[in-house]
Structures are given as structure tokens and as C-alpha cells.
Amino acid sequence: MTRVLAFKLWGDYGHFRKYYTTTSPLTFEFPPPTSVVGIVSAIIGLDKEQYPALSR
């Protein structure tokens, strides 16, 4: 059985700049995996020292 966690994240601004750009407004269509881990960790209340192991 596969489990899926789905949630809607919204805001006025969201800019996930592509790493190879410096002044271009190119962004990812979806947040990078490390950003998603940080967002979910903040929602469930993990301290920032606890979640880096989750992104490996």
C-alpha cells in the first residue's frame, strides 16, 4: 500500500532560483527537495538541527 502526503502551499511570492543563474528570473516549477524537507519539517515542528538527516 502506497501512502501519499498532499498539501496545498500558497503565498504571495515564491521564487526558487535555479542554481546556475545569477541575475535571471528563471525559477524551478516546483520547490527543490531540500526546500520541501525544510517546509514540512517546519510544519511538523522539527528544530533545524533535526531535519538535515531527512534530506539525504
N, C-alpha and C positions, 0 to 999 in steps of 0.2 A: 504494500500500500504506500503510495507516494503522498507526502504531505507538502502543502504549499502555504506559505505565508504571503498574504496580499494586503497591501495598504495603499492608500492614496496620500501622496505627499504634495502639498501645494504651497506656493508662496508668491510674493510679488516678483522676486528675482531669483534666478538660478543660473549660475554660469560655471560650468565645469570645463575650464580651458584645456585644450589639447596641449600636451607637454612640449611639443615641438614648435609651438608658436610663441611669439613674444608680444607682438602688438596687434595680431589679428584677432577678430572676434569669433574665430572658429571654436565651437564647443562640441562636446560629446552629446549624442542624442539621449543617452541615459547616464546617470551618475556612475563613475568608476566603482569597481567593487570595494575599494578601500573606503570610499565615501559612504557607500551603503552600510558597511560594517559600522562605521562611526555613527551614522544616523540611528540605526537600530539599537546600538549599544546605549546611546543617549536616551532613547525612548524607554528602554527597559531598566535604565538607571545604573549601568556599569560605570565605574570610575575609568578615567582614560588610561590608567596603568593596567587595567584588567583586560581590555579588548584587543590589544595588538596581536596577541596569540591567535585570535579568531581569524585574522586576515591572512594567515599563512596557508 
